[in-house]
Amino acid sequence: MSAEASGPGFDRRMLEALICPVTQTGLRYDAEKAELVSTAAKLAFPIRGGIPVMLVDEARQLD
């Protein structure tokens, strides 16, 4: 995991407040890839500088 991807670190307490912007369901934190994963939407949202980027255009499509 690069320092740029993870930044100062992601506060896991944010998971309680964050939801998928597409499905309005909960997210799973993938520390290895520095992403928040929405299983329901099959999207992975990047975390940059410790800040989740919750834009669908920035999300990675999951298989």
Biopython code that builds the backbone (N, CA, C, O; Angstrom):
import numpy as np
from Bio.PDB.StructureBuilder import StructureBuilder

atoms = [
    (1, "MET", "N", (0.863, -1.173, 0.000)),
    (1, "MET", "CA", (0.000, 0.000, 0.000)),
    (1, "MET", "C", (0.899, 1.223, 0.000)),
    (1, "MET", "O", (1.789, 1.339, 0.843)),
    (2, "SER", "N", (0.680, 2.124, -0.924)),
    (2, "SER", "CA", (1.522, 3.308, -1.011)),
    (2, "SER", "C", (1.091, 4.358, -0.003)),
    (2, "SER", "O", (-0.063, 4.398, 0.423)),
    (3, "ALA", "N", (2.035, 5.204, 0.368)),
    (3, "ALA", "CA", (1.727, 6.279, 1.310)),
    (3, "ALA", "C", (0.709, 7.244, 0.712)),
    (3, "ALA", "O", (-0.121, 7.801, 1.431)),
    (4, "GLU", "N", (0.771, 7.444, -0.611)),
    (4, "GLU", "CA", (-0.167, 8.352, -1.263)),
    (4, "GLU", "C", (-1.596, 7.822, -1.172)),
    (4, "GLU", "O", (-2.534, 8.587, -0.947)),
    (5, "ALA", "N", (-1.758, 6.513, -1.348)),
    (5, "ALA", "CA", (-3.095, 5.917, -1.317)),
    (5, "ALA", "C", (-3.689, 5.967, 0.087)),
    (5, "ALA", "O", (-4.867, 6.276, 0.263)),
    (6, "SER", "N", (-2.863, 5.661, 1.079)),
    (6, "SER", "CA", (-3.390, 5.583, 2.433)),
    (6, "SER", "C", (-3.292, 6.899, 3.173)),
    (6, "SER", "O", (-4.074, 7.149, 4.090)),
    (7, "GLY", "N", (-2.342, 7.750, 2.795)),
    (7, "GLY", "CA", (-2.174, 9.036, 3.451)),
    (7, "GLY", "C", (-1.919, 8.854, 4.931)),
    (7, "GLY", "O", (-1.243, 7.907, 5.335)),
    (8, "PRO", "N", (-2.450, 9.747, 5.742)),
    (8, "PRO", "CA", (-2.204, 9.666, 7.175)),
    (8, "PRO", "C", (-2.970, 8.538, 7.850)),
    (8, "PRO", "O", (-2.826, 8.331, 9.055)),
    (9, "GLY", "N", (-3.765, 7.821, 7.108)),
    (9, "GLY", "CA", (-4.528, 6.715, 7.684)),
    (9, "GLY", "C", (-6.008, 6.992, 7.653)),
    (9, "GLY", "O", (-6.446, 8.133, 7.801)),
    (10, "PHE", "N", (-6.764, 5.951, 7.461)),
    (10, "PHE", "CA", (-8.215, 6.056, 7.394)),
    (10, "PHE", "C", (-8.789, 5.758, 8.773)),
    (10, "PHE", "O", (-8.442, 4.749, 9.385)),
    (11, "ASP", "N", (-9.651, 6.617, 9.256)),
    (11, "ASP", "CA", (-10.312, 6.430, 10.547)),
    (11, "ASP", "C", (-11.489, 5.485, 10.357)),
    (11, "ASP", "O", (-12.505, 5.856, 9.769)),
    (12, "ARG", "N", (-11.350, 4.280, 10.849)),
    (12, "ARG", "CA", (-12.398, 3.266, 10.637)),
    (12, "ARG", "C", (-13.738, 3.648, 11.251)),
    (12, "ARG", "O", (-14.767, 3.083, 10.878)),
    (13, "ARG", "N", (-13.746, 4.579, 12.170)),
    (13, "ARG", "CA", (-15.026, 5.034, 12.751)),
    (13, "ARG", "C", (-15.892, 5.711, 11.698)),
    (13, "ARG", "O", (-17.109, 5.811, 11.860)),
    (14, "MET", "N", (-15.261, 6.180, 10.608)),
    (14, "MET", "CA", (-16.031, 6.794, 9.517)),
    (14, "MET", "C", (-16.980, 5.791, 8.873)),
    (14, "MET", "O", (-18.011, 6.177, 8.322)),
    (15, "LEU", "N", (-16.639, 4.511, 8.939)),
    (15, "LEU", "CA", (-17.490, 3.483, 8.327)),
    (15, "LEU", "C", (-18.901, 3.503, 8.885)),
    (15, "LEU", "O", (-19.850, 3.139, 8.191)),
    (16, "GLU", "N", (-19.044, 3.923, 10.127)),
    (16, "GLU", "CA", (-20.367, 3.983, 10.740)),
    (16, "GLU", "C", (-21.246, 5.041, 10.075)),
    (16, "GLU", "O", (-22.470, 4.909, 10.061)),
    (17, "ALA", "N", (-20.632, 6.085, 9.528)),
    (17, "ALA", "CA", (-21.379, 7.190, 8.939)),
    (17, "ALA", "C", (-21.480, 7.104, 7.416)),
    (17, "ALA", "O", (-22.407, 7.657, 6.824)),
    (18, "LEU", "N", (-20.539, 6.419, 6.786)),
    (18, "LEU", "CA", (-20.508, 6.378, 5.324)),
    (18, "LEU", "C", (-21.369, 5.249, 4.766)),
    (18, "LEU", "O", (-21.401, 4.145, 5.309)),
    (19, "ILE", "N", (-22.057, 5.546, 3.680)),
    (19, "ILE", "CA", (-22.837, 4.537, 2.963)),
    (19, "ILE", "C", (-22.544, 4.667, 1.474)),
    (19, "ILE", "O", (-22.030, 5.687, 1.015)),
    (20, "CYS", "N", (-22.871, 3.644, 0.745)),
    (20, "CYS", "CA", (-22.682, 3.659, -0.702)),
    (20, "CYS", "C", (-23.624, 4.699, -1.320)),
    (20, "CYS", "O", (-24.822, 4.692, -1.035)),
    (21, "PRO", "N", (-23.091, 5.595, -2.166)),
    (21, "PRO", "CA", (-23.956, 6.598, -2.786)),
    (21, "PRO", "C", (-24.919, 6.019, -3.828)),
    (21, "PRO", "O", (-25.867, 6.689, -4.239)),
    (22, "VAL", "N", (-24.678, 4.782, -4.252)),
    (22, "VAL", "CA", (-25.537, 4.158, -5.265)),
    (22, "VAL", "C", (-26.667, 3.370, -4.608)),
    (22, "VAL", "O", (-27.835, 3.532, -4.965)),
    (23, "THR", "N", (-26.312, 2.515, -3.644)),
    (23, "THR", "CA", (-27.293, 1.595, -3.065)),
    (23, "THR", "C", (-27.759, 1.966, -1.662)),
    (23, "THR", "O", (-28.697, 1.365, -1.139)),
    (24, "GLN", "N", (-27.111, 2.949, -1.053)),
    (24, "GLN", "CA", (-27.424, 3.362, 0.318)),
    (24, "GLN", "C", (-27.193, 2.240, 1.327)),
    (24, "GLN", "O", (-27.839, 2.210, 2.374)),
    (25, "THR", "N", (-26.277, 1.316, 1.024)),
    (25, "THR", "CA", (-25.941, 0.220, 1.933)),
    (25, "THR", "C", (-24.568, 0.473, 2.551)),
    (25, "THR", "O", (-23.842, 1.376, 2.135)),
    (26, "GLY", "N", (-24.229, -0.334, 3.542)),
    (26, "GLY", "CA", (-22.956, -0.200, 4.228)),
    (26, "GLY", "C", (-21.769, -0.555, 3.349)),
    (26, "GLY", "O", (-21.912, -1.165, 2.289)),
    (27, "LEU", "N", (-20.596, -0.158, 3.817)),
    (27, "LEU", "CA", (-19.357, -0.373, 3.083)),
    (27, "LEU", "C", (-18.406, -1.231, 3.909)),
    (27, "LEU", "O", (-18.507, -1.289, 5.135)),
    (28, "ARG", "N", (-17.482, -1.894, 3.221)),
    (28, "ARG", "CA", (-16.435, -2.693, 3.867)),
    (28, "ARG", "C", (-15.106, -2.033, 3.556)),
    (28, "ARG", "O", (-14.860, -1.620, 2.422)),
    (29, "TYR", "N", (-14.243, -1.932, 4.569)),
    (29, "TYR", "CA", (-12.930, -1.313, 4.392)),
    (29, "TYR", "C", (-11.918, -2.368, 3.966)),
    (29, "TYR", "O", (-11.752, -3.382, 4.643)),
    (30, "ASP", "N", (-11.242, -2.132, 2.843)),
    (30, "ASP", "CA", (-10.165, -3.003, 2.369)),
    (30, "ASP", "C", (-8.858, -2.245, 2.585)),
    (30, "ASP", "O", (-8.478, -1.403, 1.771)),
    (31, "ALA", "N", (-8.170, -2.551, 3.690)),
    (31, "ALA", "CA", (-6.946, -1.836, 4.052)),
    (31, "ALA", "C", (-5.826, -2.083, 3.054)),
    (31, "ALA", "O", (-5.034, -1.183, 2.778)),
    (32, "GLU", "N", (-5.751, -3.280, 2.516)),
    (32, "GLU", "CA", (-4.683, -3.628, 1.571)),
    (32, "GLU", "C", (-4.727, -2.765, 0.317)),
    (32, "GLU", "O", (-3.690, -2.343, -0.194)),
    (33, "LYS", "N", (-5.934, -2.508, -0.171)),
    (33, "LYS", "CA", (-6.098, -1.718, -1.399)),
    (33, "LYS", "C", (-6.473, -0.266, -1.121)),
    (33, "LYS", "O", (-6.610, 0.523, -2.055)),
    (34, "ALA", "N", (-6.639, 0.095, 0.150)),
    (34, "ALA", "CA", (-7.053, 1.450, 0.556)),
    (34, "ALA", "C", (-8.329, 1.852, -0.170)),
    (34, "ALA", "O", (-8.383, 2.872, -0.857)),
    (35, "GLU", "N", (-9.357, 1.020, 0.003)),
    (35, "GLU", "CA", (-10.642, 1.252, -0.660)),
    (35, "GLU", "C", (-11.788, 0.958, 0.298)),
    (35, "GLU", "O", (-11.644, 0.199, 1.256)),
    (36, "LEU", "N", (-12.917, 1.573, 0.018)),
    (36, "LEU", "CA", (-14.178, 1.221, 0.661)),
    (36, "LEU", "C", (-14.993, 0.479, -0.378)),
    (36, "LEU", "O", (-15.234, 0.984, -1.474)),
    (37, "VAL", "N", (-15.413, -0.722, -0.026)),
    (37, "VAL", "CA", (-16.063, -1.607, -0.990)),
    (37, "VAL", "C", (-17.565, -1.675, -0.728)),
    (37, "VAL", "O", (-18.011, -1.900, 0.397)),
    (38, "SER", "N", (-18.325, -1.475, -1.794)),
    (38, "SER", "CA", (-19.769, -1.676, -1.771)),
    (38, "SER", "C", (-20.047, -2.975, -2.520)),
    (38, "SER", "O", (-19.999, -3.020, -3.749)),
    (39, "THR", "N", (-20.335, -4.014, -1.772)),
    (39, "THR", "CA", (-20.626, -5.308, -2.384)),
    (39, "THR", "C", (-21.904, -5.225, -3.208)),
    (39, "THR", "O", (-21.986, -5.807, -4.290)),
    (40, "ALA", "N", (-22.889, -4.512, -2.708)),
    (40, "ALA", "CA", (-24.175, -4.407, -3.395)),
    (40, "ALA", "C", (-24.042, -3.727, -4.757)),
    (40, "ALA", "O", (-24.676, -4.155, -5.721)),
    (41, "ALA", "N", (-23.227, -2.676, -4.849)),
    (41, "ALA", "CA", (-23.060, -1.946, -6.106)),
    (41, "ALA", "C", (-21.902, -2.483, -6.943)),
    (41, "ALA", "O", (-21.724, -2.090, -8.096)),
    (42, "LYS", "N", (-21.114, -3.391, -6.349)),
    (42, "LYS", "CA", (-19.919, -3.933, -7.010)),
    (42, "LYS", "C", (-18.956, -2.815, -7.412)),
    (42, "LYS", "O", (-18.436, -2.780, -8.527)),
    (43, "LEU", "N", (-18.735, -1.890, -6.444)),
    (43, "LEU", "CA", (-17.828, -0.768, -6.645)),
    (43, "LEU", "C", (-16.863, -0.669, -5.469)),
    (43, "LEU", "O", (-17.197, -1.028, -4.340)),
    (44, "ALA", "N", (-15.658, -0.173, -5.755)),
    (44, "ALA", "CA", (-14.662, 0.081, -4.720)),
    (44, "ALA", "C", (-14.269, 1.547, -4.816)),
    (44, "ALA", "O", (-13.772, 1.998, -5.848)),
    (45, "PHE", "N", (-14.491, 2.284, -3.743)),
    (45, "PHE", "CA", (-14.202, 3.712, -3.697)),
    (45, "PHE", "C", (-12.817, 3.924, -3.094)),
    (45, "PHE", "O", (-12.518, 3.379, -2.032)),
    (46, "PRO", "N", (-11.967, 4.712, -3.761)),
    (46, "PRO", "CA", (-10.601, 4.901, -3.267)),
    (46, "PRO", "C", (-10.554, 5.787, -2.023)),
    (46, "PRO", "O", (-11.452, 6.590, -1.771)),
    (47, "ILE", "N", (-9.483, 5.616, -1.259)),
    (47, "ILE", "CA", (-9.193, 6.485, -0.126)),
    (47, "ILE", "C", (-7.880, 7.181, -0.460)),
    (47, "ILE", "O", (-6.849, 6.534, -0.646)),
    (48, "ARG", "N", (-7.932, 8.497, -0.533)),
    (48, "ARG", "CA", (-6.743, 9.279, -0.895)),
    (48, "ARG", "C", (-6.433, 10.268, 0.220)),
    (48, "ARG", "O", (-7.279, 11.075, 0.606)),
    (49, "GLY", "N", (-5.218, 10.196, 0.728)),
    (49, "GLY", "CA", (-4.833, 11.096, 1.813)),
    (49, "GLY", "C", (-5.688, 10.914, 3.048)),
    (49, "GLY", "O", (-5.901, 11.859, 3.808)),
    (50, "GLY", "N", (-6.185, 9.689, 3.255)),
    (50, "GLY", "CA", (-7.040, 9.405, 4.400)),
    (50, "GLY", "C", (-8.490, 9.807, 4.208)),
    (50, "GLY", "O", (-9.306, 9.631, 5.113)),
    (51, "ILE", "N", (-8.824, 10.349, 3.035)),
    (51, "ILE", "CA", (-10.185, 10.820, 2.747)),
    (51, "ILE", "C", (-10.843, 9.898, 1.722)),
    (51, "ILE", "O", (-10.305, 9.712, 0.630)),
    (52, "PRO", "N", (-12.006, 9.313, 2.058)),
    (52, "PRO", "CA", (-12.722, 8.491, 1.087)),
    (52, "PRO", "C", (-13.270, 9.353, -0.055)),
    (52, "PRO", "O", (-13.876, 10.399, 0.177)),
    (53, "VAL", "N", (-13.049, 8.898, -1.280)),
    (53, "VAL", "CA", (-13.571, 9.590, -2.461)),
    (53, "VAL", "C", (-14.837, 8.842, -2.879)),
    (53, "VAL", "O", (-14.770, 7.801, -3.532)),
    (54, "MET", "N", (-15.983, 9.386, -2.494)),
    (54, "MET", "CA", (-17.258, 8.690, -2.680)),
    (54, "MET", "C", (-17.968, 9.108, -3.963)),
    (54, "MET", "O", (-19.190, 9.256, -3.985)),
    (55, "LEU", "N", (-17.198, 9.295, -5.026)),
    (55, "LEU", "CA", (-17.754, 9.651, -6.325)),
    (55, "LEU", "C", (-17.798, 8.407, -7.206)),
    (55, "LEU", "O", (-16.797, 7.705, -7.346)),
    (56, "VAL", "N", (-18.936, 8.141, -7.789)),
    (56, "VAL", "CA", (-19.093, 6.960, -8.641)),
    (56, "VAL", "C", (-18.092, 6.994, -9.792)),
    (56, "VAL", "O", (-17.565, 5.951, -10.179)),
    (57, "ASP", "N", (-17.824, 8.168, -10.340)),
    (57, "ASP", "CA", (-16.871, 8.300, -11.450)),
    (57, "ASP", "C", (-15.453, 7.912, -11.049)),
    (57, "ASP", "O", (-14.649, 7.556, -11.911)),
    (58, "GLU", "N", (-15.129, 7.973, -9.756)),
    (58, "GLU", "CA", (-13.796, 7.639, -9.262)),
    (58, "GLU", "C", (-13.706, 6.187, -8.786)),
    (58, "GLU", "O", (-12.610, 5.688, -8.528)),
    (59, "ALA", "N", (-14.843, 5.510, -8.670)),
    (59, "ALA", "CA", (-14.880, 4.149, -8.142)),
    (59, "ALA", "C", (-14.384, 3.139, -9.168)),
    (59, "ALA", "O", (-14.500, 3.330, -10.378)),
    (60, "ARG", "N", (-13.830, 2.063, -8.636)),
    (60, "ARG", "CA", (-13.360, 0.955, -9.472)),
    (60, "ARG", "C", (-14.460, -0.101, -9.512)),
    (60, "ARG", "O", (-15.003, -0.482, -8.475)),
    (61, "GLN", "N", (-14.784, -0.570, -10.711)),
    (61, "GLN", "CA", (-15.805, -1.623, -10.883)),
    (61, "GLN", "C", (-15.226, -2.965, -10.421)),
    (61, "GLN", "O", (-14.108, -3.326, -10.788)),
    (62, "LEU", "N", (-15.991, -3.688, -9.621)),
    (62, "LEU", "CA", (-15.584, -5.018, -9.166)),
    (62, "LEU", "C", (-16.154, -6.080, -10.076)),
    (62, "LEU", "O", (-17.216, -5.893, -10.671)),
    (63, "ASP", "N", (-15.461, -7.182, -10.188)),
    (63, "ASP", "CA", (-15.924, -8.296, -11.027)),
    (63, "ASP", "C", (-17.070, -9.028, -10.397)),
    (63, "ASP", "O", (-17.578, -9.991, -10.971)),
]
sb = StructureBuilder()
sb.init_structure("model")
sb.init_model(0)
sb.init_chain("A")
sb.init_seg("    ")
for serial, (resi, resn, name, xyz) in enumerate(atoms, 1):
    if name == "N":
        sb.init_residue(resn, " ", resi, " ")
    sb.init_atom(name, np.array(xyz, "f"), 0.0, 1.0, " ", f" {name:<3s}", serial, name[0])
structure = sb.get_structure()
